[in-house]
Amino acid sequence: MKKTKIVSTLGPASSDLDTIVKLIEAGANVFRFNFSHGDHEEHLGRMNLVHEAEKITGKTVGFLLDTKGAEIRTTVQKEGKIHFAIGDEVRISMDDSIEG
Protein backbone atom coordinates (compact mmCIF):
# COMPACT_ATOMS: atom_id res chain seq x y z
CA MET A 1 0.00 0.00 0.00
CA LYS A 2 1.33 3.41 -0.98
CA LYS A 3 1.79 5.59 2.11
CA THR A 4 3.06 8.77 0.48
CA LYS A 5 0.33 11.20 -0.56
CA ILE A 6 0.63 13.54 -3.50
CA VAL A 7 -1.64 16.50 -2.86
CA SER A 8 -2.79 18.62 -5.81
CA THR A 9 -4.54 21.92 -5.19
CA LEU A 10 -7.39 22.48 -7.60
CA GLY A 11 -8.03 26.01 -8.76
CA PRO A 12 -8.89 27.99 -11.88
CA ALA A 13 -5.91 26.62 -13.86
CA SER A 14 -6.66 22.99 -13.03
CA SER A 15 -10.44 22.78 -13.07
CA ASP A 16 -11.13 20.80 -16.22
CA LEU A 17 -11.73 17.06 -16.42
CA ASP A 18 -8.76 16.35 -18.70
CA THR A 19 -6.30 18.04 -16.34
CA ILE A 20 -7.71 16.25 -13.29
CA VAL A 21 -7.48 12.88 -15.07
CA LYS A 22 -3.85 13.63 -15.98
CA LEU A 23 -3.07 14.59 -12.37
CA ILE A 24 -4.49 11.28 -11.11
CA GLU A 25 -2.60 9.33 -13.77
CA ALA A 26 0.59 11.17 -12.72
CA GLY A 27 0.11 9.99 -9.14
CA ALA A 28 -2.01 12.59 -7.38
CA ASN A 29 -4.13 10.85 -4.77
CA VAL A 30 -5.46 13.79 -2.73
CA PHE A 31 -7.11 16.94 -4.08
CA ARG A 32 -7.03 20.10 -1.98
CA PHE A 33 -9.81 22.65 -2.13
CA ASN A 34 -8.85 26.08 -0.75
CA PHE A 35 -12.03 27.55 0.71
CA SER A 36 -10.31 30.89 1.34
CA HIS A 37 -10.90 31.50 -2.37
CA GLY A 38 -13.94 30.75 -4.50
CA ASP A 39 -17.43 29.87 -3.34
CA HIS A 40 -19.09 26.61 -2.38
CA GLU A 41 -20.70 26.10 -5.80
CA GLU A 42 -17.35 26.49 -7.53
CA HIS A 43 -15.75 23.89 -5.23
CA LEU A 44 -18.70 21.52 -5.63
CA GLY A 45 -18.23 21.68 -9.40
CA ARG A 46 -14.57 20.74 -9.01
CA MET A 47 -15.45 17.90 -6.62
CA ASN A 48 -17.90 16.51 -9.16
CA LEU A 49 -15.17 16.62 -11.82
CA VAL A 50 -12.86 14.68 -9.49
CA HIS A 51 -15.57 12.02 -9.07
CA GLU A 52 -15.86 11.79 -12.87
CA ALA A 53 -12.07 11.48 -13.13
CA GLU A 54 -12.14 8.66 -10.56
CA LYS A 55 -14.57 6.74 -12.78
CA ILE A 56 -12.41 7.30 -15.86
CA THR A 57 -9.15 6.26 -14.16
CA GLY A 58 -10.59 3.56 -11.91
CA LYS A 59 -8.73 5.11 -8.98
CA THR A 60 -10.08 6.51 -5.72
CA VAL A 61 -8.65 9.78 -4.42
CA GLY A 62 -9.14 11.81 -1.26
CA PHE A 63 -10.39 15.33 -0.70
CA LEU A 64 -8.59 17.81 1.54
CA LEU A 65 -10.80 20.75 2.46
CA ASP A 66 -8.72 23.72 3.51
CA THR A 67 -11.44 25.65 5.28
CA LYS A 68 -11.27 29.33 5.91
CA GLY A 69 -10.27 29.73 9.53
CA ALA A 70 -9.66 32.71 11.76
CA GLU A 71 -7.84 35.52 10.00
CA ILE A 72 -6.64 38.96 10.85
CA ARG A 73 -7.32 41.47 8.11
CA THR A 74 -6.47 45.12 8.18
CA THR A 75 -8.32 48.04 6.73
CA VAL A 76 -6.92 50.75 4.49
CA GLN A 77 -4.40 52.82 6.39
CA LYS A 78 -4.32 56.61 6.31
CA GLU A 79 -0.75 56.73 5.08
CA GLY A 80 -0.58 53.54 3.05
CA LYS A 81 1.85 50.93 4.36
CA ILE A 82 2.65 50.61 8.03
CA HIS A 83 6.27 50.25 9.07
CA PHE A 84 7.17 48.70 12.41
CA ALA A 85 10.42 48.93 14.31
CA ILE A 86 11.77 46.60 16.96
CA GLY A 87 10.12 47.49 20.26
CA ASP A 88 7.01 49.11 18.74
CA GLU A 89 3.76 48.31 20.52
CA VAL A 90 0.99 46.95 18.31
CA ARG A 91 -2.65 46.75 19.38
CA ILE A 92 -5.13 44.61 17.50
CA SER A 93 -8.77 45.59 17.78
CA MET A 94 -12.06 44.39 16.34
CA ASP A 95 -13.48 47.91 16.68
CA ASP A 96 -14.26 49.14 13.15
CA SER A 97 -14.61 52.72 14.35
CA ILE A 98 -10.85 52.97 14.92
CA GLU A 99 -9.04 54.39 11.92
CA GLY A 100 -5.49 53.29 11.16
Chimera marker file (.cmm) of the C-alpha trace (Angstrom):
<marker_set name="trace">
<marker id="1" x="0.000" y="0.000" z="0.000" r="1" g="1" b="0" radius="0.5"/>
<marker id="2" x="1.334" y="3.415" z="-0.985" r="1" g="1" b="0" radius="0.5"/>
<marker id="3" x="1.787" y="5.593" z="2.112" r="1" g="1" b="0" radius="0.5"/>
<marker id="4" x="3.061" y="8.771" z="0.476" r="1" g="1" b="0" radius="0.5"/>
<marker id="5" x="0.332" y="11.200" z="-0.556" r="1" g="1" b="0" radius="0.5"/>
<marker id="6" x="0.626" y="13.537" z="-3.499" r="1" g="1" b="0" radius="0.5"/>
<marker id="7" x="-1.641" y="16.502" z="-2.862" r="1" g="1" b="0" radius="0.5"/>
<marker id="8" x="-2.787" y="18.618" z="-5.806" r="1" g="1" b="0" radius="0.5"/>
<marker id="9" x="-4.537" y="21.918" z="-5.190" r="1" g="1" b="0" radius="0.5"/>
<marker id="10" x="-7.388" y="22.481" z="-7.602" r="1" g="1" b="0" radius="0.5"/>
<marker id="11" x="-8.030" y="26.015" z="-8.762" r="1" g="1" b="0" radius="0.5"/>
<marker id="12" x="-8.888" y="27.994" z="-11.881" r="1" g="1" b="0" radius="0.5"/>
<marker id="13" x="-5.912" y="26.625" z="-13.859" r="1" g="1" b="0" radius="0.5"/>
<marker id="14" x="-6.664" y="22.990" z="-13.028" r="1" g="1" b="0" radius="0.5"/>
<marker id="15" x="-10.443" y="22.776" z="-13.069" r="1" g="1" b="0" radius="0.5"/>
<marker id="16" x="-11.130" y="20.800" z="-16.216" r="1" g="1" b="0" radius="0.5"/>
<marker id="17" x="-11.728" y="17.058" z="-16.422" r="1" g="1" b="0" radius="0.5"/>
<marker id="18" x="-8.759" y="16.345" z="-18.704" r="1" g="1" b="0" radius="0.5"/>
<marker id="19" x="-6.300" y="18.042" z="-16.337" r="1" g="1" b="0" radius="0.5"/>
<marker id="20" x="-7.713" y="16.250" z="-13.291" r="1" g="1" b="0" radius="0.5"/>
<marker id="21" x="-7.481" y="12.879" z="-15.065" r="1" g="1" b="0" radius="0.5"/>
<marker id="22" x="-3.846" y="13.633" z="-15.982" r="1" g="1" b="0" radius="0.5"/>
<marker id="23" x="-3.071" y="14.586" z="-12.375" r="1" g="1" b="0" radius="0.5"/>
<marker id="24" x="-4.492" y="11.284" z="-11.113" r="1" g="1" b="0" radius="0.5"/>
<marker id="25" x="-2.602" y="9.329" z="-13.769" r="1" g="1" b="0" radius="0.5"/>
<marker id="26" x="0.586" y="11.168" z="-12.724" r="1" g="1" b="0" radius="0.5"/>
<marker id="27" x="0.113" y="9.987" z="-9.139" r="1" g="1" b="0" radius="0.5"/>
<marker id="28" x="-2.014" y="12.594" z="-7.378" r="1" g="1" b="0" radius="0.5"/>
<marker id="29" x="-4.126" y="10.847" z="-4.771" r="1" g="1" b="0" radius="0.5"/>
<marker id="30" x="-5.462" y="13.787" z="-2.734" r="1" g="1" b="0" radius="0.5"/>
<marker id="31" x="-7.106" y="16.936" z="-4.078" r="1" g="1" b="0" radius="0.5"/>
<marker id="32" x="-7.029" y="20.102" z="-1.978" r="1" g="1" b="0" radius="0.5"/>
<marker id="33" x="-9.811" y="22.655" z="-2.128" r="1" g="1" b="0" radius="0.5"/>
<marker id="34" x="-8.850" y="26.080" z="-0.752" r="1" g="1" b="0" radius="0.5"/>
<marker id="35" x="-12.031" y="27.551" z="0.706" r="1" g="1" b="0" radius="0.5"/>
<marker id="36" x="-10.307" y="30.889" z="1.340" r="1" g="1" b="0" radius="0.5"/>
<marker id="37" x="-10.902" y="31.502" z="-2.366" r="1" g="1" b="0" radius="0.5"/>
<marker id="38" x="-13.944" y="30.755" z="-4.502" r="1" g="1" b="0" radius="0.5"/>
<marker id="39" x="-17.432" y="29.869" z="-3.341" r="1" g="1" b="0" radius="0.5"/>
<marker id="40" x="-19.088" y="26.605" z="-2.380" r="1" g="1" b="0" radius="0.5"/>
<marker id="41" x="-20.704" y="26.101" z="-5.801" r="1" g="1" b="0" radius="0.5"/>
<marker id="42" x="-17.345" y="26.488" z="-7.528" r="1" g="1" b="0" radius="0.5"/>
<marker id="43" x="-15.751" y="23.894" z="-5.229" r="1" g="1" b="0" radius="0.5"/>
<marker id="44" x="-18.704" y="21.521" z="-5.627" r="1" g="1" b="0" radius="0.5"/>
<marker id="45" x="-18.234" y="21.676" z="-9.403" r="1" g="1" b="0" radius="0.5"/>
<marker id="46" x="-14.568" y="20.741" z="-9.014" r="1" g="1" b="0" radius="0.5"/>
<marker id="47" x="-15.451" y="17.905" z="-6.623" r="1" g="1" b="0" radius="0.5"/>
<marker id="48" x="-17.903" y="16.510" z="-9.158" r="1" g="1" b="0" radius="0.5"/>
<marker id="49" x="-15.173" y="16.616" z="-11.817" r="1" g="1" b="0" radius="0.5"/>
<marker id="50" x="-12.860" y="14.680" z="-9.493" r="1" g="1" b="0" radius="0.5"/>
<marker id="51" x="-15.574" y="12.024" z="-9.072" r="1" g="1" b="0" radius="0.5"/>
<marker id="52" x="-15.860" y="11.790" z="-12.869" r="1" g="1" b="0" radius="0.5"/>
<marker id="53" x="-12.069" y="11.479" z="-13.134" r="1" g="1" b="0" radius="0.5"/>
<marker id="54" x="-12.140" y="8.658" z="-10.556" r="1" g="1" b="0" radius="0.5"/>
<marker id="55" x="-14.569" y="6.744" z="-12.775" r="1" g="1" b="0" radius="0.5"/>
<marker id="56" x="-12.406" y="7.303" z="-15.858" r="1" g="1" b="0" radius="0.5"/>
<marker id="57" x="-9.146" y="6.261" z="-14.160" r="1" g="1" b="0" radius="0.5"/>
<marker id="58" x="-10.591" y="3.562" z="-11.911" r="1" g="1" b="0" radius="0.5"/>
<marker id="59" x="-8.725" y="5.115" z="-8.976" r="1" g="1" b="0" radius="0.5"/>
<marker id="60" x="-10.080" y="6.509" z="-5.722" r="1" g="1" b="0" radius="0.5"/>
<marker id="61" x="-8.652" y="9.776" z="-4.418" r="1" g="1" b="0" radius="0.5"/>
<marker id="62" x="-9.141" y="11.806" z="-1.261" r="1" g="1" b="0" radius="0.5"/>
<marker id="63" x="-10.389" y="15.328" z="-0.695" r="1" g="1" b="0" radius="0.5"/>
<marker id="64" x="-8.592" y="17.807" z="1.542" r="1" g="1" b="0" radius="0.5"/>
<marker id="65" x="-10.804" y="20.751" z="2.459" r="1" g="1" b="0" radius="0.5"/>
<marker id="66" x="-8.718" y="23.716" z="3.508" r="1" g="1" b="0" radius="0.5"/>
<marker id="67" x="-11.441" y="25.646" z="5.284" r="1" g="1" b="0" radius="0.5"/>
<marker id="68" x="-11.268" y="29.331" z="5.909" r="1" g="1" b="0" radius="0.5"/>
<marker id="69" x="-10.270" y="29.734" z="9.533" r="1" g="1" b="0" radius="0.5"/>
<marker id="70" x="-9.661" y="32.712" z="11.756" r="1" g="1" b="0" radius="0.5"/>
<marker id="71" x="-7.835" y="35.524" z="9.997" r="1" g="1" b="0" radius="0.5"/>
<marker id="72" x="-6.637" y="38.957" z="10.851" r="1" g="1" b="0" radius="0.5"/>
<marker id="73" x="-7.322" y="41.471" z="8.107" r="1" g="1" b="0" radius="0.5"/>
<marker id="74" x="-6.473" y="45.124" z="8.177" r="1" g="1" b="0" radius="0.5"/>
<marker id="75" x="-8.322" y="48.037" z="6.734" r="1" g="1" b="0" radius="0.5"/>
<marker id="76" x="-6.924" y="50.746" z="4.489" r="1" g="1" b="0" radius="0.5"/>
<marker id="77" x="-4.399" y="52.815" z="6.391" r="1" g="1" b="0" radius="0.5"/>
<marker id="78" x="-4.325" y="56.611" z="6.310" r="1" g="1" b="0" radius="0.5"/>
<marker id="79" x="-0.750" y="56.727" z="5.084" r="1" g="1" b="0" radius="0.5"/>
<marker id="80" x="-0.585" y="53.541" z="3.050" r="1" g="1" b="0" radius="0.5"/>
<marker id="81" x="1.849" y="50.932" z="4.363" r="1" g="1" b="0" radius="0.5"/>
<marker id="82" x="2.648" y="50.607" z="8.031" r="1" g="1" b="0" radius="0.5"/>
<marker id="83" x="6.268" y="50.252" z="9.074" r="1" g="1" b="0" radius="0.5"/>
<marker id="84" x="7.166" y="48.702" z="12.407" r="1" g="1" b="0" radius="0.5"/>
<marker id="85" x="10.417" y="48.929" z="14.309" r="1" g="1" b="0" radius="0.5"/>
<marker id="86" x="11.765" y="46.597" z="16.960" r="1" g="1" b="0" radius="0.5"/>
<marker id="87" x="10.121" y="47.495" z="20.256" r="1" g="1" b="0" radius="0.5"/>
<marker id="88" x="7.011" y="49.114" z="18.735" r="1" g="1" b="0" radius="0.5"/>
<marker id="89" x="3.763" y="48.308" z="20.516" r="1" g="1" b="0" radius="0.5"/>
<marker id="90" x="0.986" y="46.946" z="18.306" r="1" g="1" b="0" radius="0.5"/>
<marker id="91" x="-2.651" y="46.750" z="19.385" r="1" g="1" b="0" radius="0.5"/>
<marker id="92" x="-5.125" y="44.606" z="17.500" r="1" g="1" b="0" radius="0.5"/>
<marker id="93" x="-8.772" y="45.588" z="17.779" r="1" g="1" b="0" radius="0.5"/>
<marker id="94" x="-12.057" y="44.388" z="16.343" r="1" g="1" b="0" radius="0.5"/>
<marker id="95" x="-13.479" y="47.915" z="16.677" r="1" g="1" b="0" radius="0.5"/>
<marker id="96" x="-14.265" y="49.136" z="13.145" r="1" g="1" b="0" radius="0.5"/>
<marker id="97" x="-14.613" y="52.724" z="14.353" r="1" g="1" b="0" radius="0.5"/>
<marker id="98" x="-10.855" y="52.965" z="14.922" r="1" g="1" b="0" radius="0.5"/>
<marker id="99" x="-9.039" y="54.388" z="11.924" r="1" g="1" b="0" radius="0.5"/>
<marker id="100" x="-5.487" y="53.291" z="11.163" r="1" g="1" b="0" radius="0.5"/>
<link id1="1" id2="2" r="1" g="1" b="0" radius="0.2"/>
<link id1="2" id2="3" r="1" g="1" b="0" radius="0.2"/>
<link id1="3" id2="4" r="1" g="1" b="0" radius="0.2"/>
<link id1="4" id2="5" r="1" g="1" b="0" radius="0.2"/>
<link id1="5" id2="6" r="1" g="1" b="0" radius="0.2"/>
<link id1="6" id2="7" r="1" g="1" b="0" radius="0.2"/>
<link id1="7" id2="8" r="1" g="1" b="0" radius="0.2"/>
<link id1="8" id2="9" r="1" g="1" b="0" radius="0.2"/>
<link id1="9" id2="10" r="1" g="1" b="0" radius="0.2"/>
<link id1="10" id2="11" r="1" g="1" b="0" radius="0.2"/>
<link id1="11" id2="12" r="1" g="1" b="0" radius="0.2"/>
<link id1="12" id2="13" r="1" g="1" b="0" radius="0.2"/>
<link id1="13" id2="14" r="1" g="1" b="0" radius="0.2"/>
<link id1="14" id2="15" r="1" g="1" b="0" radius="0.2"/>
<link id1="15" id2="16" r="1" g="1" b="0" radius="0.2"/>
<link id1="16" id2="17" r="1" g="1" b="0" radius="0.2"/>
<link id1="17" id2="18" r="1" g="1" b="0" radius="0.2"/>
<link id1="18" id2="19" r="1" g="1" b="0" radius="0.2"/>
<link id1="19" id2="20" r="1" g="1" b="0" radius="0.2"/>
<link id1="20" id2="21" r="1" g="1" b="0" radius="0.2"/>
<link id1="21" id2="22" r="1" g="1" b="0" radius="0.2"/>
<link id1="22" id2="23" r="1" g="1" b="0" radius="0.2"/>
<link id1="23" id2="24" r="1" g="1" b="0" radius="0.2"/>
<link id1="24" id2="25" r="1" g="1" b="0" radius="0.2"/>
<link id1="25" id2="26" r="1" g="1" b="0" radius="0.2"/>
<link id1="26" id2="27" r="1" g="1" b="0" radius="0.2"/>
<link id1="27" id2="28" r="1" g="1" b="0" radius="0.2"/>
<link id1="28" id2="29" r="1" g="1" b="0" radius="0.2"/>
<link id1="29" id2="30" r="1" g="1" b="0" radius="0.2"/>
<link id1="30" id2="31" r="1" g="1" b="0" radius="0.2"/>
<link id1="31" id2="32" r="1" g="1" b="0" radius="0.2"/>
<link id1="32" id2="33" r="1" g="1" b="0" radius="0.2"/>
<link id1="33" id2="34" r="1" g="1" b="0" radius="0.2"/>
<link id1="34" id2="35" r="1" g="1" b="0" radius="0.2"/>
<link id1="35" id2="36" r="1" g="1" b="0" radius="0.2"/>
<link id1="36" id2="37" r="1" g="1" b="0" radius="0.2"/>
<link id1="37" id2="38" r="1" g="1" b="0" radius="0.2"/>
<link id1="38" id2="39" r="1" g="1" b="0" radius="0.2"/>
<link id1="39" id2="40" r="1" g="1" b="0" radius="0.2"/>
<link id1="40" id2="41" r="1" g="1" b="0" radius="0.2"/>
<link id1="41" id2="42" r="1" g="1" b="0" radius="0.2"/>
<link id1="42" id2="43" r="1" g="1" b="0" radius="0.2"/>
<link id1="43" id2="44" r="1" g="1" b="0" radius="0.2"/>
<link id1="44" id2="45" r="1" g="1" b="0" radius="0.2"/>
<link id1="45" id2="46" r="1" g="1" b="0" radius="0.2"/>
<link id1="46" id2="47" r="1" g="1" b="0" radius="0.2"/>
<link id1="47" id2="48" r="1" g="1" b="0" radius="0.2"/>
<link id1="48" id2="49" r="1" g="1" b="0" radius="0.2"/>
<link id1="49" id2="50" r="1" g="1" b="0" radius="0.2"/>
<link id1="50" id2="51" r="1" g="1" b="0" radius="0.2"/>
<link id1="51" id2="52" r="1" g="1" b="0" radius="0.2"/>
<link id1="52" id2="53" r="1" g="1" b="0" radius="0.2"/>
<link id1="53" id2="54" r="1" g="1" b="0" radius="0.2"/>
<link id1="54" id2="55" r="1" g="1" b="0" radius="0.2"/>
<link id1="55" id2="56" r="1" g="1" b="0" radius="0.2"/>
<link id1="56" id2="57" r="1" g="1" b="0" radius="0.2"/>
<link id1="57" id2="58" r="1" g="1" b="0" radius="0.2"/>
<link id1="58" id2="59" r="1" g="1" b="0" radius="0.2"/>
<link id1="59" id2="60" r="1" g="1" b="0" radius="0.2"/>
<link id1="60" id2="61" r="1" g="1" b="0" radius="0.2"/>
<link id1="61" id2="62" r="1" g="1" b="0" radius="0.2"/>
<link id1="62" id2="63" r="1" g="1" b="0" radius="0.2"/>
<link id1="63" id2="64" r="1" g="1" b="0" radius="0.2"/>
<link id1="64" id2="65" r="1" g="1" b="0" radius="0.2"/>
<link id1="65" id2="66" r="1" g="1" b="0" radius="0.2"/>
<link id1="66" id2="67" r="1" g="1" b="0" radius="0.2"/>
<link id1="67" id2="68" r="1" g="1" b="0" radius="0.2"/>
<link id1="68" id2="69" r="1" g="1" b="0" radius="0.2"/>
<link id1="69" id2="70" r="1" g="1" b="0" radius="0.2"/>
<link id1="70" id2="71" r="1" g="1" b="0" radius="0.2"/>
<link id1="71" id2="72" r="1" g="1" b="0" radius="0.2"/>
<link id1="72" id2="73" r="1" g="1" b="0" radius="0.2"/>
<link id1="73" id2="74" r="1" g="1" b="0" radius="0.2"/>
<link id1="74" id2="75" r="1" g="1" b="0" radius="0.2"/>
<link id1="75" id2="76" r="1" g="1" b="0" radius="0.2"/>
<link id1="76" id2="77" r="1" g="1" b="0" radius="0.2"/>
<link id1="77" id2="78" r="1" g="1" b="0" radius="0.2"/>
<link id1="78" id2="79" r="1" g="1" b="0" radius="0.2"/>
<link id1="79" id2="80" r="1" g="1" b="0" radius="0.2"/>
<link id1="80" id2="81" r="1" g="1" b="0" radius="0.2"/>
<link id1="81" id2="82" r="1" g="1" b="0" radius="0.2"/>
<link id1="82" id2="83" r="1" g="1" b="0" radius="0.2"/>
<link id1="83" id2="84" r="1" g="1" b="0" radius="0.2"/>
<link id1="84" id2="85" r="1" g="1" b="0" radius="0.2"/>
<link id1="85" id2="86" r="1" g="1" b="0" radius="0.2"/>
<link id1="86" id2="87" r="1" g="1" b="0" radius="0.2"/>
<link id1="87" id2="88" r="1" g="1" b="0" radius="0.2"/>
<link id1="88" id2="89" r="1" g="1" b="0" radius="0.2"/>
<link id1="89" id2="90" r="1" g="1" b="0" radius="0.2"/>
<link id1="90" id2="91" r="1" g="1" b="0" radius="0.2"/>
<link id1="91" id2="92" r="1" g="1" b="0" radius="0.2"/>
<link id1="92" id2="93" r="1" g="1" b="0" radius="0.2"/>
<link id1="93" id2="94" r="1" g="1" b="0" radius="0.2"/>
<link id1="94" id2="95" r="1" g="1" b="0" radius="0.2"/>
<link id1="95" id2="96" r="1" g="1" b="0" radius="0.2"/>
<link id1="96" id2="97" r="1" g="1" b="0" radius="0.2"/>
<link id1="97" id2="98" r="1" g="1" b="0" radius="0.2"/>
<link id1="98" id2="99" r="1" g="1" b="0" radius="0.2"/>
<link id1="99" id2="100" r="1" g="1" b="0" radius="0.2"/>
</marker_set>
